Amino acid sequence: MATATRSRTANTALSTAERAFELLTCEPAPLSFDARPVPGLPDTTMPLDRLRKLLLFERYDSDTTDALWRQLAHHAREWGPAWVVGAIGVALPALTHMAAKISRGRPRHAEDVDSEVLAGFLQALRTADLDAPRLWLRLCWVAWRAGVVVVKDGDTEELPLDLSSGSRSPRMPYGHPDLLLGRAAAAGLISPENAELISATRFGDSLIEALAAEQGVTASSLRMRRRRAERSVAAAVVRGDLSGPVRTSNRHEAAMAA
């Protein structure tokens, strides 16, 4: 999980959550997490602030991450408000980074983004399917989408001055980038896995390093894979291949090359 990139001196939702977490984890009786059932973590019980530092500076695979967040989410659901604050506190570095990224260049939205990111994560923490894989990334994806809504709703969209006001439709695909990636995957230009990789790291808040650790590969190899897939999509857009109806096919070679 990434560290925060934006200083929060105001009483935003995330800064308030951080203060609550600090109180929860201070001596002499910090709230502690039993890491022994989680494969890959130290075989001990540790205060939640130590667990957070461990997650910041160590890399763990998807099995460890899923087991950790499955346990934290279970505690938050079953063991009362202290564990809700504790689970949020462990996630705060990533949530803070995410909120800063969403509100960058839009300071008037920063406080609302903080609130919605936290609310989205909390909702996911309470309702997400704990048995499905990639739990941590799914929790973050819900939080990201909740924060992005603030920016989309708050910003008015105006036509550039040099844009023709005629009624012709654009030749290139338009709409949410996920739709474009879905069309490219359906056409066999890239694999569904690469479409998800681009979506999660370009339009979501997933980090290449975290995904690479989950998949047991290097971050540089994952970046190269993403770059090849993006070039395939870009070339298809230029050719106009994704502007019309998509015909699905078994283009395994193209997908593998992506």
C-alpha positions as CSV (number, residue, x, y, z in Angstrom):
1,M,0.0,0.0,0.0
2,A,1.3,3.4,-0.9
3,T,2.1,6.2,1.5
4,A,0.2,9.4,1.5
5,T,1.2,12.1,-1.0
6,R,-0.9,14.9,0.3
7,S,-0.7,16.6,3.7
8,R,-4.0,16.8,5.6
9,T,-4.1,19.4,8.3
10,A,-7.8,20.0,8.1
11,N,-10.4,17.8,9.9
12,T,-11.2,15.6,6.9
13,A,-12.7,12.2,7.3
14,L,-9.4,10.5,6.6
15,S,-7.4,12.6,9.1
16,T,-10.1,12.0,11.7
17,A,-9.8,8.3,11.0
18,E,-6.0,8.5,11.4
19,R,-6.3,10.1,14.8
20,A,-8.8,7.5,15.9
21,F,-6.4,4.8,14.8
22,E,-3.5,6.4,16.7
23,L,-5.6,6.3,19.9
24,L,-6.6,2.7,19.3
25,T,-3.0,1.6,18.9
26,C,-1.2,3.6,21.6
27,E,0.3,2.1,24.7
28,P,-0.3,0.6,27.1
29,A,-2.9,-1.6,25.4
30,P,-2.9,-1.2,21.6
31,L,-5.4,-3.2,19.6
32,S,-3.4,-6.2,18.3
33,F,-3.8,-8.5,15.3
34,D,-3.1,-12.3,15.5
35,A,-1.1,-12.8,12.4
36,R,-0.4,-16.5,13.1
37,P,-3.2,-17.9,11.0
38,V,-2.2,-15.7,8.0
39,P,0.3,-17.5,5.7
40,G,3.4,-15.4,5.0
41,L,3.1,-13.0,8.0
42,P,5.2,-13.3,11.1
43,D,4.0,-16.0,13.4
44,T,3.0,-13.7,16.2
45,T,0.5,-11.2,17.5
46,M,1.3,-7.6,16.7
47,P,-0.3,-4.1,17.3
48,L,-2.2,-2.9,14.2
49,D,0.2,0.0,13.7
50,R,3.1,-2.4,13.4
51,L,1.0,-4.5,10.9
52,R,0.4,-1.4,8.9
53,K,4.1,-0.6,8.7
54,L,4.8,-4.2,7.7
55,L,2.4,-3.9,4.8
56,L,3.9,-0.7,3.7
57,F,7.5,-2.0,3.4
58,E,7.1,-5.7,2.7
59,R,5.7,-7.4,-0.3
60,Y,3.2,-10.3,0.0
61,D,1.5,-12.5,-2.5
62,S,-2.2,-12.6,-3.1
63,D,-2.8,-15.6,-0.8
64,T,-1.3,-13.6,2.1
65,T,-3.1,-10.4,1.2
66,D,-6.4,-12.1,0.8
67,A,-6.1,-14.0,4.1
68,L,-5.1,-10.9,5.9
69,W,-8.0,-8.8,4.7
70,R,-10.4,-11.6,5.1
71,Q,-9.5,-11.7,8.8
72,L,-9.6,-7.9,9.2
73,A,-13.0,-7.7,7.5
74,H,-14.3,-10.5,9.6
75,H,-13.2,-8.8,12.8
76,A,-14.7,-5.5,11.6
77,R,-18.0,-7.2,11.0
78,E,-18.1,-9.4,14.1
79,W,-16.0,-7.8,16.8
80,G,-17.3,-4.3,17.1
81,P,-16.5,-0.7,16.2
82,A,-12.9,-0.8,17.4
83,W,-12.0,-3.3,14.7
84,V,-13.8,-1.2,12.1
85,V,-11.5,1.7,13.0
86,G,-8.6,-0.7,13.1
87,A,-9.2,-2.2,9.7
88,I,-9.7,1.3,8.2
89,G,-6.5,2.4,9.9
90,V,-4.5,-0.3,8.3
91,A,-5.9,0.8,4.9
92,L,-5.4,4.5,5.5
93,P,-2.0,4.9,3.7
94,A,-3.6,3.5,0.5
95,L,-6.8,5.4,1.0
96,T,-5.0,8.7,1.5
97,H,-2.9,8.2,-1.6
98,M,-6.0,7.3,-3.5
99,A,-7.9,10.4,-2.4
100,A,-5.0,12.7,-3.1
101,K,-4.8,11.2,-6.6
102,I,-8.5,11.8,-7.3
103,S,-8.6,15.3,-6.0
104,R,-5.2,16.4,-7.5
105,G,-5.8,19.8,-9.1
106,R,-9.2,20.1,-7.6
107,P,-8.6,21.3,-4.0
108,R,-12.2,22.4,-3.5
109,H,-13.2,18.7,-3.8
110,A,-10.5,17.3,-1.5
111,E,-12.6,17.1,1.6
112,D,-15.6,15.5,-0.1
113,V,-13.3,13.1,-1.9
114,D,-11.8,12.0,1.4
115,S,-15.3,11.4,2.8
116,E,-16.5,9.4,-0.1
117,V,-13.4,7.3,-0.4
118,L,-13.6,6.4,3.3
119,A,-17.4,5.7,3.0
120,G,-16.9,3.5,-0.1
121,F,-14.2,1.5,1.6
122,L,-16.3,1.1,4.7
123,Q,-19.2,-0.1,2.7
124,A,-17.1,-2.6,0.9
125,L,-15.5,-3.8,4.2
126,R,-19.0,-4.6,5.4
127,T,-20.5,-6.2,2.3
128,A,-17.7,-7.5,0.1
129,D,-17.6,-11.3,-0.7
130,L,-14.8,-12.5,1.6
131,D,-14.3,-15.8,-0.2
132,A,-13.7,-14.3,-3.7
133,P,-10.0,-13.7,-4.7
134,R,-8.3,-10.3,-4.7
135,L,-10.2,-9.0,-1.7
136,W,-7.9,-6.0,-1.1
137,L,-8.0,-4.8,-4.6
138,R,-11.8,-5.1,-4.7
139,L,-12.1,-3.1,-1.5
140,C,-9.9,-0.4,-3.0
141,W,-11.8,-0.4,-6.3
142,V,-15.1,0.4,-4.5
143,A,-13.4,3.2,-2.6
144,W,-11.9,4.6,-5.8
145,R,-15.2,4.7,-7.6
146,A,-16.9,6.4,-4.7
147,G,-14.3,9.1,-4.7
148,V,-14.3,9.6,-8.4
149,V,-18.0,10.3,-8.4
150,V,-17.4,13.5,-6.4
151,V,-15.1,14.8,-9.1
152,K,-17.3,13.8,-12.0
153,D,-20.4,15.3,-10.3
154,G,-18.7,18.5,-9.3
155,D,-16.9,19.4,-12.5
156,T,-18.8,20.9,-15.3
157,E,-17.8,19.8,-18.8
158,E,-17.5,22.4,-21.5
159,L,-16.7,22.2,-25.1
160,P,-13.2,23.4,-26.0
161,L,-13.2,26.6,-28.0
162,D,-11.7,25.0,-31.0
163,L,-14.1,22.1,-31.2
164,S,-16.6,22.1,-34.0
165,S,-20.2,22.3,-32.8
166,G,-21.5,20.2,-35.7
167,S,-23.5,17.1,-35.2
168,R,-21.0,14.5,-36.7
169,S,-20.3,11.6,-34.4
170,P,-16.7,11.0,-33.4
171,R,-14.9,8.3,-35.4
172,M,-13.0,6.9,-32.4
173,P,-14.7,5.0,-29.6
174,Y,-15.8,7.2,-26.7
175,G,-17.2,6.7,-23.2
176,H,-15.6,5.2,-20.2
177,P,-12.1,3.7,-20.9
178,D,-13.3,0.3,-19.4
179,L,-15.8,0.1,-22.3
180,L,-13.0,0.5,-24.8
181,L,-10.9,-2.1,-23.0
182,G,-13.9,-4.5,-23.0
183,R,-14.3,-4.1,-26.7
184,A,-10.6,-4.7,-27.3
185,A,-10.8,-7.9,-25.2
186,A,-14.0,-9.1,-26.9
187,A,-12.3,-8.6,-30.3
188,G,-9.3,-10.7,-29.2
189,L,-6.8,-7.8,-29.5
190,I,-5.8,-8.2,-25.8
191,S,-6.5,-10.8,-23.2
192,P,-9.1,-10.1,-20.5
193,E,-6.3,-10.3,-17.9
194,N,-4.5,-7.5,-19.7
195,A,-7.6,-5.4,-20.0
196,E,-8.1,-5.7,-16.2
197,L,-4.4,-4.8,-15.7
198,I,-4.8,-1.6,-17.7
199,S,-8.0,-0.7,-16.0
200,A,-6.8,-1.4,-12.5
201,T,-3.5,0.5,-12.8
202,R,-4.5,3.3,-15.2
203,F,-8.0,4.1,-14.2
204,G,-8.2,2.6,-10.8
205,D,-5.7,3.0,-7.9
206,S,-4.0,-0.4,-8.0
207,L,-0.2,-0.2,-8.0
208,I,1.9,-2.2,-10.4
209,E,4.2,-3.2,-7.6
210,A,1.3,-4.7,-5.6
211,L,-0.1,-6.6,-8.5
212,A,3.4,-7.9,-9.4
213,A,3.9,-9.1,-5.9
214,E,0.5,-10.9,-6.0
215,Q,1.3,-12.6,-9.3
216,G,4.9,-13.5,-8.4
217,V,6.5,-11.5,-11.2
218,T,8.6,-8.4,-11.3
219,A,7.1,-4.9,-11.6
220,S,9.1,-4.2,-14.8
221,S,7.8,-7.3,-16.5
222,L,4.2,-6.3,-15.6
223,R,4.8,-2.8,-16.9
224,M,6.2,-4.2,-20.2
225,R,3.1,-6.4,-20.5
226,R,0.8,-3.5,-19.9
227,R,2.7,-1.4,-22.5
228,R,2.4,-4.0,-25.2
229,A,-1.3,-4.3,-24.5
230,E,-1.8,-0.5,-24.6
231,R,0.0,-0.3,-27.9
232,S,-2.3,-3.0,-29.3
233,V,-5.4,-1.0,-28.2
234,A,-3.9,2.3,-29.5
235,A,-3.2,0.8,-32.9
236,A,-6.7,-0.6,-33.1
237,V,-8.2,2.8,-32.2
238,V,-6.1,4.5,-34.9
239,R,-7.2,1.9,-37.5
240,G,-10.8,2.3,-36.4
241,D,-11.2,-1.3,-35.5
242,L,-13.0,-0.6,-32.3
243,S,-15.5,2.0,-33.7
244,G,-18.0,-0.4,-35.2
245,P,-19.7,-3.5,-33.9
246,V,-17.2,-5.9,-32.3
247,R,-17.0,-9.4,-33.8
248,T,-15.6,-11.8,-31.2
249,S,-13.1,-14.3,-32.3
250,N,-10.5,-16.8,-31.0
251,R,-7.5,-14.7,-31.7
252,H,-5.3,-16.4,-29.2
253,E,-2.1,-15.4,-30.8
254,A,-3.0,-11.7,-30.7
255,A,-4.1,-12.0,-27.1
256,M,-0.9,-13.8,-26.1
257,A,1.2,-11.2,-27.9
258,A,-0.6,-8.5,-26.0
